């Protein structure tokens, strides 16, 4: 049996009196692509941010590679966080740096990689996301889809074990969504472990190993895409699908 790389046990998160996450217990094994879907405000992004402790859980455990993140000191959490790439809705690129410099920064600063090695690796990643011809461009000159692909390349530059995506296409114009999803699909095909919060149902159907349907602060269904989309078990999921698949 493959050991999980991420294991969540009785995870809960409160903001004041508002309980956003309620006793979630799930696991992710290496190579899996988990797609988390559900209505807005159901806690999906908060859940994702708890996986790498960008949000501190109120209670429960988050184990990553066999270590309980909630019991570790900041230094160790930061070391483990380097192994979890995170891609947000907003691209968060440094505007005063070229695309190449954005990608080289973390490996050189955090991993003390030399400039030549970091440059070579950055060009490899830019080829992977079909943007090597934009290496010397500045973020302001990029389309949203291009900027998000650079953000993905920047995360990959740290050689993460897991990639977390928080609605990576929601800020994009519709015609740019496909170019980002195709890069994510390639990553999945290469065996990257991924947890993806998204509203892109086509991606969930074609790329996910498991769909986690989240509503009202907990995961109400955990099933294969085929089962979830053809035969949702809960009324909440049936209602959700009836609204988005009309």
N, C-alpha and C positions, 0 to 999 in steps of 0.2 A: 504493500500500500504506500503510495507516494505521500510524503509528509507535506502538510500545508505550508505555504510560504507566508500566508496571512491567516491568522485565526482570531476571530472576534468572539468574545464570550460575555454574554449579559451586558452588552454595551448600552449605556444610557447617557443622554446629554440633555441638560436643562439650561435654559436661558432665563434666569429668575424663576418665576413660578411656571413658566411654559416648558413642558417636557417635549422636546423636539424628537428625540430618539428613545425608544422604549425596548430595553432588554433584547437587543439583537445578538443572535448567535449564528455565525456563518463562517465558512472558510474558503480560501482560494488556494488551489494547488498550482505548482509551476506549470507554465504553458497554457493555463486556462485564460479564456477571454470571458469576463463577466460583464454583462451590460445591465446597468441599473436604470430602470424606467419607472415612471409614475407621475402623478399630477404635480404641478408646481406647489411648493410649500410643504411637500411631504417629508422633507429631511434628507433628500438625496445628497446634496452638496455638503451638508454638515457631516453626514456619514462618511463621505469620501475624505473630508478634511480631518476626521478623527483617525483615519487609517495611518496617517503620518504625523499625527499629533499637532497639526496646524490648529486644530481645536482640541482642547483637553477634555476627555470624557468625564462626565460627572461620576459615573461608576462603571464597573466592568473592566475588561481586559482587552488590549490589542496586542497580539503576539506577531512579531515579524521575524522570520528566519529563526524561530525558536526563542526569541527574547521578548519579554513583556515590556513594551515601550512605556507603559504607565508607571513602571517602578524604577526607570533608569534616570540617571542624571542628564542634564542638558547636553553635555559633551557627547555622551554615548548616543543619545537620541539624534543629535545632528549627524553623527557618523553613519547611523543606520538610515537616516533620511536621505543621505547621498545615494543610497541604493534604490530609492523610490523616486522616479521621475514624475513630475507633476505638470500638467498642461491645463491652463485655466481658460475661461472664456475670453478674457483680455490677454493680450499677447505678452505684455510686461517686458518688451525688449528695451534695451538701453538706447535712447534716441541718438545719443552723441557717439555711438560706436557703429562701425560697419556690421553687416551681417556676420562676416567672418570673425570679427572681434567679439561679438556677442556670444558666439559658440565656443570660442577659445577661452573665454574668461574663467569660467568655473574650473575646468580641468587644470589650468595653470595655477590658479589661486588656491584651490582646495586640494588638488592631487599633486601639486608641484610638478606638473608635466612641463617639459621644456617647450620652447616656442615652436621649434621645427616639428616635433611630434604632434603638438596640439593643432598646428596649421594643417598638417597632412590629414589628421583625423577629421577636422572640420570640413575639409574639402570632400572627403569620403561621404560624410553625412549629408552635405549639401547635394551631392550627386544622388544620394538615396532619396531625397525629397524633391529632386528635379529643380534645384535652385543654384547650382554651382556657378551659373553665369551671373548671379546676383551677389556674389561673395563680397564685392567692394561697395555695394549699395548701402544706403542708410535706411533704417526702418520706415521713415516718413515717405519714401518713394515706393513702398511695397503695397500691393493690394492686401486686403484682410486675409485672404486665403494664403497668400505668400508669407505674410507675417506669422500666421499660425503654423505653417510648415517649418519656418525657421525656429519657432518656439519648440516644436517637436524635436528638431535636430539638436537644439541646445540641451534639451533634457537627455537625449540619447548620448550626448558627449560625455556624460558621467558614467556610462555603461551600467545603467540601473538594472536591477533584477526584476523590477515591476514598474509599469507605467500606469499612472492614475490620470484620467482625463475627466475634467469637470465641464461638461457641456461645451466641448471644444469648437462646435460649429454654430452655436446659438447667436453669436455676434456677427456672423458672416452673411453677405448677400447670397441668395439661393444658388446662383451660378458658381459660387466659389466653394460651396459645401463639398461637392464631389471630389475636388482635388485633395482636400484634407482627409476625407474618409478613405480615399484610395491609398494614401500613405499609411493610415492606421490599419487598413486591411493587409497591406504588405507586412507590417510589423507582426500582425497576428499570424500570418502564414510562415513567418520566420521563427515563430515559437515564443514571442515575447508575452510574458504574463501581463494582462491588462485588466483594469477595472475602469469601466467607462460609464459615466452618467451622461445620458443623451436623450434627445427627443427624436432621434433618427431611427424610425422603426425598420427601415430597409436594412440598415447596418445591423441592428439587433437580430433580424431574421437571418441574415446571410453570414455573419461573422461570429456571433456569440456562441460559446459553448453552453452557457447558462444565462437565463434571464432572471434577474431578481426584480420582482414588482414591489415597489415600495409605496405605501400610502399610510397616512395617519401615524407616521413615526416608526413604523416597523415593516419588515419584509414579509409581505402577505403571501407571496408565491415565489418559489425557487424551482424553475423547471427548464426543460429544453425549449429553444425558440419554437419548434414545431408544436409542442404541447401547449405552450403558453398562448400562442396566437390562434391556434385552432380550437383549443378547449380550456379556456381559463376556468379555474376552479371556484374562485370567490366572486361574489356579487360586485365587490369593489373593482376587481380587474375587468369583469365583463362590462361594467359601466364605463370604465376608462377606455377600453378598446372600442366600444360602440361610438364614443365621441371622436376618437382620433382616426378611426379607420372608415369613417362614413364616406 
